Amino acid sequence: MMDLAIQFKEKSSQCLYQQIYEYIRDEIRKGKLSAGEKLPSTRLLAENLQVARSTIDAAYGQLVAEGYVEAVSCRGYFVSHVEELFQFPREEREKSPAETGEPETRQNVLYDFSPHAVSLKDFPFATWKKITKNILVDANSEMFALGDAQGDVELRETIGKYLHTSRGVNCRPEQIIIGAGTDYLFMLLEKILGRHVPLAMEEPTYKRAYRIFQSFAYEILAIPMDRSGMNVEKLKKSGARAAYVMPTHQYPTGIVMPIGRRLELLKWAGEKEDRYLIEDDYDSEFRYKGKPIPSLQASDENGKVIYMGTFSKAIAPAIRVSYMVLPLRLLQIYRENCGFYASTVSRIDQRILNEFIREGHFERYLNKMRKIYRGRHDFLLSQFSSMEKDFAVSGENGGLYFLLTSRKKIPEEELILSAAEEGVRVYGISDACMGPLVDTAFKNTVLLGYGDLDEKELAEGIGLLKKSWGVC
């Protein structure tokens, strides 16, 4: 662990937590903070910088939310293994202004419209601390013993009830496997489905899942999408044995898969015994129009859907609790091939989460956050009304981001760079592509997330975007 020599900028419009967040983020990107390196505790850093501990909590929380840092229970905060996401090959990296002779552009990010960020300011810290305290007071030796490999039965029962009432998922507690993040559950899938499996993925897709599956030596098959989701005709011709899909809210396109396409996928999976669909239901809790959309698994009558979800979006990224529901046939394979793996989630953390859900705090928090996110969603949508001649909006009514497509065919890269000149960060769909961005529908599109920006920040950020993009 090393000290962080953070110098606050005088007369800066940025709050202290933002300056701390940006300093650590930039140090990680530059490689000055190495993967796996431990950061100072929030208490120690607050003392060294002479700021409130809540300021450090907010900065660390944002770093965790964006994946730069991982919070490890009872150990602290550690730099994530993210070099591959941010470091470019030397010959491909952008040259500095000093190298090119060009004038230096603004480097500070005033407003980050990250599609992955969530709001941590409204998290019920007091409730979480109270539950934690009560559990530790009542703790006995059993709680510190090695638990069930699939996760504690009580939590699996609670998750099963929640999934059935909220997502229509049909399962028994023994079908649920709890893991520390979806990365771990993806790794279990290699042991369950086998090695060198031809796996179809939507193009574009969730890039982190792609990288993990690729590390298994899977044959990744990029299947183009239409307005209903994964193209099933192309899937049939691909020779895939499994397909990874996000039917409720596809990332990054925001497409909601209609029932007809879902039934086509289920029919494809049912045509062969060893075919399966991997349903990633990563942010289904946040939908702002109409009734919640049932999961794909809810329509599965033949045990063909592997259902995956997480509490990272619904509660907080640092919770690091995800779950997977296996069909009964694969459950037997899991027990044979993976039953000896120990659970990766602390039993204390499982107990805290279980009480948080069981006592109704989770439902109340979700309702609160739905209201907050809906307000930001509607406000941002109103801000786009003055841009409709220049940009088409899509991906609304669900999730935590919008898609803006330039009607003037301005390339994605130009939109991102011009926004950066005004201190605003937006994100391109090319970052979510497994290969070159070939779909012309996406070449002029950027993502704008609103999870961690309040209305004032959204208004100011959009104002800067209008200026950078020449919108009247």
N, C-alpha and C positions, 0 to 999 in steps of 0.2 A: 504494500500500500504506500502511495506517495502523497505528499501534500500538494494542494492545488493553489498556485500563486495567481489568484484571480484579481485583476485590477479593474475596479469599477470605473466606468466612464462618467466624468463630470458633465453635468448639464445634458445628460442623455434622456431622451423621451422614453426609453425602455425601462421597464421595472427591473428590480434587482434579480428576481427569479429568471427572467428572460435572459439577462446578461450571463448568469451562471450557467444556464442551460446551453446557450450558444458557445460559451467558452469550452465546456466539456465536450460538446458535440464536435466542434472544430478540432479539438485535440485528438479525438478518436479518428476523425476522418483523415487527419494528417499522419496518423500512425504513431503519435507521441504518447498516446495511451494505448497499450497493447491489449489484444483480446485476452480475456481471463484476468486482467489486472483488477485488483480490488480498489474501489473508491473509498475515500474517507467516510466515516459514518456521518449521518445527518447532524448529530450532536456536535461532533468534533469540528466539522466544516463550518457549522453555524458559529461556534466559538471563535474559530480562526478568522472568519470574515466579519465577525461581530454583526450578524444579522439574525433575524428570527428563525427558529428551526423550521417553521412552516414554509418559509421562503425556500429553504433547501429541499424540503419535501416536495414542493411544487416543481422545482427544477428537475429533481430526480424522477418524479412521476412522469414528466413529459418525456424524458430520455427513455424511460421504460416503455412508455406508450408507443414511441417510434422505433423501438427495437435496438437502440444504441447500447442500452444497459439492461442487465437482468438483475432482478431482485431475488436473492436466494434466502429462503426462510432461515432465520437464526444465524445467518452468516454475514449478510450485508449486500452491497451492490457491487456488481462486477461488469466489466466491459464485455459486450457481446462479441461473438465471432462474426463480424459484419464486413470484414475487409473486402470480400468479393463483391459486395453490393455497392461499394463506394469507390474502390480503388480501380483505376483503369490501367491497362498495360502502358508502359512508359511511352511507346511510340504513338499511343492513341490519346494520351491525356491532353487536356487543353493547356496551352502555353500561357504563362503569366504575362501581364501587360509589359513587364520589363523585358521579356524575351521577344515579344512581338513588336514592341515599340508603340503599341496602341495606348490610348489614354486609359487609365485605371477606372473600372466601373465600381459601383457601390456593392460592397460585399455583405453588409449587414442585412439580415432578413427581418423586416418589420412585421410582416404578417405571413404566416405559414399555413396555407390551405391544405394541410395534409389530409388525405382521405382515410388515413389509418388512426389518426389521433382521436381520443375521447376526452370528455370533460372530467377532470378529477376534482375540481373545485367544490362540487356538490356531493361528493362521496360522504356517506354517514360515518365519519371517522370515530365519533363518540360511541356510536352503537357497536361498531366493529371492536373497538377497544374494550367495551363493557363485556361483550360476549367472550373475548379472548381472556379477560381477567377472570371471569366466572369459571371458564373451563379449566384454566390453570390452577385455580383455587381447589376445584373438585377433582383435579387429575389424580390418577392412581397409576400403579406400575403397569397395568394393562395398556394404558394409552401410549406408553413409551416402548412397548414391545413391537416387534415387526408384525404388521397387519397383513390382511388379505392382499394377494398380488393384484387383484382386480380393483382394489379399493374397499373401504369399509362398507359393510352391508347396509348400514343405516343411511349413508350418503347415497348409495346406489338406489335404494328404495325411494329416497326423496327425489333424486334426479328423474327416476322412472315416472313418478307421479307428475312431476312438472312437465316432462316431455309429452306425456299423454294428454294432459289438459291444454297445454299451450301449442303443441305442434302436431298432435294426433299420432305420435309415435307409439307403436304397439310393441312392448317388450317386457321381459321379466328382469328383475334385478341381476340375475346371473348372466344376462347377456351384455351388461354394461361393464366397460373397462375404463377406469379413471387414470389419467396420466398427467404429468407436469408439462402441459402444452401439447399442441397437436403434432409438433415435431416428433415427440416420443411415440405417439400413436401411429404416425406414418411409418416409423421404423418397425413397429410391431407388425404392420401390414406386410412388410417384406417377408417376415417369418411365417405369416399366415397364408398369403397368396403364393409365395414361392419366389424364386429369383428369376430374372430375365423375363418378366411378364410383359407382353405388349400392352402398354397402357395408353388409352386415349385421353387427351385433355383438350378442353376448349381453348381456342386461340382467338383473342388473348386470354390469359388465365392468371391465377394467383401464383406469382413467380416463385415465392418461397417453397410452395408445394412442389413446383416443377423441379427446382434445384435438389430438393430432398429425394424425390423419386428418381431423378437422374443419377444421384449418387449410389443408388441401388443397382446400377447397371440395367435398369429397366429400359425397354425400347419405348421411348416416348413418341406418341403419334399425335401430331397437332391437327385437330379437326376444326375446320372453319365453322363459324356460326352464322345463322340467319337471324331474323327478328324474333324467332321463337326459342333460340338457344342452339345447342349442339346439333349440327346437321346429321340426322340419323342415317341418311343414304350414304354419306361419306364415311360414317362410322362403320356401316356394314361392310364396306369395301376395304377397310383399314386392316382387318385381321386382328383387331384388339381383343384382349380377353377381359379387360376391365376398363371402366370409364370413370374419370373423376369429373364431377359436375357440381355446380352451385345453382340449383333450380330456383330457389326462392328469391335470390338477389345476386345475380352473377357479377363477379368482380373481374374486370373493371367496368363492363358495359352497362350494368344495372338492369339487365334483362330479367324479367320474371317469366319463367317457363310455363306456358299454358298446359292445361291438363292433357290435351291431345298429344303434345310432344312428350310429356312424362310417360304416357301410356306406350308410346312408340319405344322409348328407352327401356321400359320394363319388358316389353315384348322381345326386344333384341336380347336382353339379358336372359330371358327365359328360354331362348332357343337352344342354349347349350348349358350343360350342367356346371361348367367351371367359369361361367361369365358372371361378373358382378358390377354393380354400380357403387361408387364411393360418393356419397352425398355430403358435401361440406356445407353445413347450415350455420355459417359464421356470424351473421348479424340479423337473424330473423326476428329478433325482439323489437326492432325499430321499423315500423310501418305506419304511415300517417294518413292513409286513405283506404277505406274499405275494411273488410274483415281480415284478420291474419290468414296467411296462405298456408294450408297444411303442408307438411313435409312430403317429399317423394316416398319416404319409407311408409307413410300412412296408407299409400295406395298399393304397397307391395304385399302380395298374397303368397308369394313363392319363395321368400327368403333370399332375395337377390340384392338387397340394398344394405350397404355398410354405412350407417349413419354416424356423422361426426359433428360435434359442437364444442363450444368453449364459453367460459365465463369472462374471457378477457375483454370483450366488447360490452357485455351487459353489466359487469361489475367494475373491474379494473384489470389492466394488463398484468400487474404484479401478482395477482391471485394465482396465475399459472396453473389453473385447473381446467382440463379439457376432458372430454368423454367420448367414447366410441361404443356404438351398439352393434353387435355382431349378429348375423343370422345364426340360427342354431347349428347348422352344418359347420360353419366356420368357427363357432365357439369350441367345438370338439378339437379342431385343428389347433386353435390357440392354446388349449390346455395341454396338448401333447408337445407343441413346439416352443411355447412361451410361458408355460405355467410356473417355471422355476424363477422367472424374473421377479424381483421385489418391486413393490409399488414405489413410484417415484414421487409421490406426494406425501408429505408429513401427515401422520394421523391427527396431529393437533390441528393442522390447517383444514383437514377434512372435517373434523368435528366443528370447527368454527363456521365453515361454510354451511354445513348441514343445519346448524342452529340458526344461521342467518336466513336460510330459506324457510326452514320449518316454522319459525316464529313469525313469518310474514314480512320481515324486513326487506327481503329481496323483491317481493311484489310491490311494496310501497316505493322502494327506490326505483324500480323499473318504471312505474307510473309517473314518478316525478321526472325522470330523465326523458321519458317519451314526451312529456309536456314541454320540457326545456328544448329538446332537439326539434320538436315540431315547430316551436316558436322561431328557432334559428332557421329552420328549413323554409318556413313561410316568409320570413323577413328577407332571406337571401333571394327567394324566388321573386319577391316584389322588386328587389334591386335589379334583377335581370330584365325587368320590363322595359327599361330605357335602352337596353342593349339588343332588343329582339331583331332590329334591322341588320345587325352585324353578326349575331350569334344565335344558334339554335340550342335550346336547353333540353336535356334528356336525363333519365335516371332519377327523376323526382319520385316522391311518395314513399321512399324507403331508403334505408341505410343512412350514411352520414356524409354523403358527397353528391355533387352534381357533375354532369358532363356538359361542357360547352364546346360547340362545334362552329368554327368560323365559316360564315356564309360566303366570305370573300376568298376562301381557300388558302388562308394564311397557314403555313406549315406549323406543325406542333412545336418544333424547335425554336422557330422565330417567336411564337407566342410566349414560350417559357423564358427565353433570353430577354425579351423586351420587358416582361413582367419583373424579372430579376433586377433590371436597371432601376426600377422604382422601389426595390426592396420587398417585393412580393414573390413568394414561391408558389408555383402551381406545378402540376404533375402531368406527364405525358403518358399516353396509353402504350407507347413503345416500350416503356419500362416493364410492362406486363406481358410482352410478347416473347415467345420462345424463339422466334426467328425474326427476319426482317419484317417491318411493318408494311404488309402488302395490301391490306384492305384499305381502299381509298376512303372509305367512310370514316376511318379513324385517323387519317393522316393530318387532319386539321382540328383535332379534338384534344382538350386538356381536362383534367379532373380538378375540381375544387371541393375540398372537404370543409366542414363547418363544426366538427365535433368539439374543438377546443377553442373556438372564437366566439365571443359574445357579440351582441348586435352592434355595439359601437365599433368593435374591431372589424366586424364584417363590412360595415358601411365604409370605414376608412380604407380597408383593403380593396373593396370594389372600386372606390373612387380612384385609387392609384392604378388599378387594372384598366379602367376606362381611359385614363391619361396615357398609359403605356401602349394601349392598343388603338388609340385614336378614335375612341367612341365618343360621339357628341352627347 
